Amino acid sequence: MNIKTSYQGVVELRIMDWDAIDSLGEKITEVRNLQKIYTNDIVEIQQVVDFGRVTEKSHRILIIFNLKRDLDNIGGGIIL
């Protein structure tokens, strides 16, 4: 197994209507899963930074993650 940390990335999540979301954890998991390029990629959330309200209803959140890839078995490509 030849695991290599490919990179650390950042995603800015803007929630336009804070009252309309059911679970912030589900949104963060959704963002994490969208960072995968191959099926065997491992994406670990490093940190979540809440910048707070931008307007009366919207929030701005920064998600920092690490992506690891097994270069011996990368899996199939993910097509969105």
Backbone as CSV, one residue per row, in Angstrom:
resi,resn,N_x,N_y,N_z,CA_x,CA_y,CA_z,C_x,C_y,C_z
1,MET,0.845,-1.166,0.000,0.000,0.000,0.000,0.893,1.233,0.000
2,ASN,0.704,2.089,-0.958,1.517,3.288,-1.123,0.630,4.517,-0.905
3,ILE,0.346,4.819,0.370,-0.529,5.951,0.667,0.288,7.237,0.676
4,LYS,-0.243,8.230,-0.003,0.423,9.515,-0.086,-0.607,10.604,0.209
5,THR,-0.260,11.554,1.056,-1.132,12.698,1.260,-0.976,13.600,0.049
6,SER,-2.027,13.697,-0.731,-1.951,14.471,-1.955,-1.925,15.965,-1.670
7,TYR,-2.859,16.424,-0.881,-2.885,17.857,-0.615,-3.826,18.184,0.527
8,GLN,-3.703,19.403,0.999,-4.649,19.965,1.949,-5.430,21.025,1.198
9,GLY,-6.726,20.998,1.343,-7.564,21.934,0.608,-8.502,22.701,1.520
10,VAL,-9.114,23.710,0.948,-10.034,24.572,1.673,-11.275,24.785,0.814
11,VAL,-12.431,24.712,1.449,-13.696,24.985,0.767,-14.455,26.001,1.601
12,GLU,-14.962,27.025,0.930,-15.806,27.999,1.622,-17.261,27.616,1.390
13,LEU,-17.974,27.439,2.479,-19.386,27.069,2.415,-20.203,28.282,2.843
14,ARG,-21.065,28.733,1.954,-21.959,29.851,2.287,-23.373,29.302,2.409
15,ILE,-23.926,29.469,3.565,-25.290,29.023,3.817,-26.176,30.259,3.754
16,MET,-27.026,30.285,2.746,-27.810,31.485,2.475,-28.969,31.659,3.461
17,ASP,-29.569,30.561,3.910,-30.668,30.651,4.870,-30.383,29.692,6.011
18,TRP,-29.763,30.208,7.063,-29.331,29.397,8.201,-30.494,28.645,8.833
19,ASP,-31.675,29.236,8.845,-32.845,28.613,9.457,-33.389,27.450,8.631
20,ALA,-33.028,27.378,7.347,-33.593,26.360,6.461,-32.807,25.047,6.461
21,ILE,-31.582,25.018,6.998,-30.818,23.777,6.972,-31.201,22.908,8.164
22,ASP,-31.242,21.598,7.933,-31.586,20.660,8.994,-30.380,20.348,9.868
23,SER,-29.237,20.105,9.217,-28.061,19.683,9.969,-26.799,20.222,9.310
24,LEU,-25.997,20.942,10.074,-24.733,21.445,9.550,-23.778,20.287,9.285
25,GLY,-23.838,19.258,10.117,-22.993,18.075,9.922,-23.236,17.402,8.586
26,GLU,-24.487,17.335,8.152,-24.810,16.743,6.852,-24.220,17.569,5.717
27,LYS,-24.274,18.885,5.837,-23.704,19.758,4.798,-22.195,19.600,4.725
28,ILE,-21.530,19.505,5.879,-20.082,19.333,5.901,-19.696,17.979,5.314
29,THR,-20.461,16.938,5.632,-20.220,15.606,5.057,-20.408,15.622,3.551
30,GLU,-21.400,16.340,3.077,-21.648,16.466,1.641,-20.466,17.151,0.940
31,VAL,-19.963,18.219,1.533,-18.805,18.923,0.976,-17.589,18.006,0.974
32,ARG,-17.389,17.252,2.062,-16.260,16.316,2.157,-16.319,15.283,1.038
33,ASN,-17.481,14.701,0.830,-17.621,13.664,-0.192,-17.423,14.207,-1.605
34,LEU,-17.732,15.464,-1.832,-17.552,16.070,-3.154,-16.085,16.334,-3.484
35,GLN,-15.194,16.246,-2.506,-13.770,16.488,-2.744,-13.056,15.266,-3.309
36,LYS,-13.697,14.097,-3.265,-13.078,12.877,-3.774,-12.999,12.905,-5.298
37,ILE,-11.850,12.485,-5.801,-11.655,12.385,-7.244,-11.759,10.923,-7.677
38,TYR,-11.235,10.022,-6.840,-11.300,8.581,-7.079,-12.061,7.925,-5.936
39,THR,-12.632,6.754,-6.191,-13.491,6.103,-5.207,-12.757,5.727,-3.926
40,ASN,-11.460,5.465,-3.980,-10.720,5.063,-2.787,-10.031,6.224,-2.076
41,ASP,-10.286,7.452,-2.480,-9.719,8.611,-1.792,-10.262,8.695,-0.371
42,ILE,-9.420,9.175,0.524,-9.817,9.388,1.910,-9.728,10.886,2.178
43,VAL,-10.848,11.475,2.558,-10.884,12.906,2.854,-11.177,13.051,4.347
44,GLU,-10.255,13.703,5.055,-10.412,13.930,6.482,-10.589,15.420,6.750
45,ILE,-11.608,15.761,7.515,-11.835,17.153,7.872,-10.805,17.536,8.932
46,GLN,-10.031,18.547,8.648,-9.000,19.027,9.568,-9.582,20.044,10.549
47,GLN,-10.354,20.993,10.007,-10.885,22.060,10.851,-12.088,22.694,10.171
48,VAL,-13.029,23.148,10.981,-14.187,23.895,10.499,-14.183,25.238,11.222
49,VAL,-14.154,26.315,10.444,-14.106,27.663,11.006,-15.401,28.375,10.630
50,ASP,-16.136,28.800,11.644,-17.387,29.524,11.417,-17.089,31.016,11.510
51,PHE,-17.204,31.714,10.396,-16.981,33.152,10.383,-18.219,33.919,10.849
52,GLY,-19.302,33.202,11.048,-20.511,33.831,11.568,-21.389,34.402,10.477
53,ARG,-22.233,35.281,10.892,-23.220,35.852,9.978,-22.592,36.821,8.993
54,VAL,-23.037,36.685,7.756,-22.661,37.647,6.714,-23.790,38.662,6.584
55,THR,-24.996,38.135,6.501,-26.194,38.981,6.531,-27.072,38.461,7.661
56,GLU,-28.297,38.917,7.715,-29.172,38.507,8.808,-29.409,37.002,8.838
57,LYS,-29.515,36.359,7.662,-29.816,34.928,7.614,-28.646,34.061,7.156
58,SER,-27.656,34.620,6.463,-26.603,33.793,5.874,-25.382,33.692,6.782
59,HIS,-24.690,32.569,6.664,-23.456,32.283,7.401,-22.348,31.937,6.414
60,ARG,-21.120,32.125,6.855,-19.947,31.763,6.057,-19.091,30.818,6.888
61,ILE,-18.789,29.640,6.324,-18.034,28.606,7.019,-16.880,28.169,6.128
62,LEU,-15.711,27.996,6.725,-14.526,27.535,6.015,-14.234,26.108,6.469
63,ILE,-14.068,25.196,5.513,-13.791,23.791,5.811,-12.405,23.464,5.279
64,ILE,-11.503,23.045,6.175,-10.133,22.675,5.807,-10.039,21.156,5.884
65,PHE,-9.531,20.532,4.816,-9.490,19.072,4.766,-8.153,18.580,4.225
66,ASN,-7.850,17.317,4.538,-6.699,16.609,3.967,-7.221,15.500,3.077
67,LEU,-6.634,15.357,1.906,-7.003,14.285,0.985,-5.842,13.313,0.886
68,LYS,-6.125,12.030,1.135,-5.108,10.975,1.023,-5.512,10.025,-0.088
69,ARG,-4.524,9.534,-0.803,-4.783,8.651,-1.929,-3.824,7.472,-1.891
70,ASP,-4.367,6.258,-2.051,-3.564,5.045,-2.159,-3.165,4.911,-3.628
71,LEU,-1.886,5.165,-3.921,-1.450,5.177,-5.315,-1.388,3.782,-5.929
72,ASP,-1.387,2.720,-5.100,-1.422,1.364,-5.633,-2.830,0.948,-6.030
73,ASN,-3.838,1.553,-5.414,-5.224,1.188,-5.681,-6.082,2.442,-5.570
74,ILE,-6.089,3.261,-6.613,-6.811,4.523,-6.534,-8.312,4.363,-6.727
75,GLY,-8.729,3.256,-7.321,-10.161,3.047,-7.564,-10.578,3.727,-8.863
76,GLY,-11.851,3.682,-9.117,-12.380,4.295,-10.337,-12.578,5.784,-10.159
77,GLY,-12.642,6.473,-11.264,-12.878,7.910,-11.228,-14.324,8.213,-10.882
78,ILE,-14.535,9.293,-10.171,-15.881,9.710,-9.802,-16.328,10.773,-10.794
79,ILE,-17.481,10.536,-11.398,-18.052,11.473,-12.371,-19.243,12.147,-11.717
80,LEU,-19.220,13.462,-11.683,-20.354,14.195,-11.072,-21.359,14.591,-12.102
